Amino acid sequence: MGLNIPVNVIVAYGLGLLLLYVIGWLLLVPFKVIWKFIFNGILGGIVLWILNMVGKHIGVVIAINPVTAIIVGFLGIPGIILILLLQFILI
């Protein structure tokens, strides 16, 4: 009693598994990018909060909202400088 599985069935299963892997990978990559944005935004909000705690003594306060948090989270120190420059230019 042998296994009489045609070769084309084995190839079809192999291609199906490969296709499933590629689709899973394509779905996973955007989630990593989204999580990176969320993490950087939270980190930027924390940095802005610390800056506001220290800066309120010298009169430097930056509003904490999703846009400023993402800018600071993504750009870091240059993002803080950019927001401060924009704040002083627009005032």
Secondary structure, 3 states (H helix, E strand, C coil): CCCCCCHHHHHHHHHHHHHHHHHHHHHHHHHHHHHHHHHHHHHHHHHHHHHHHHHCCCCCCCCCCHHHHHHHHHHCHHHHHHHHHHHHHHC
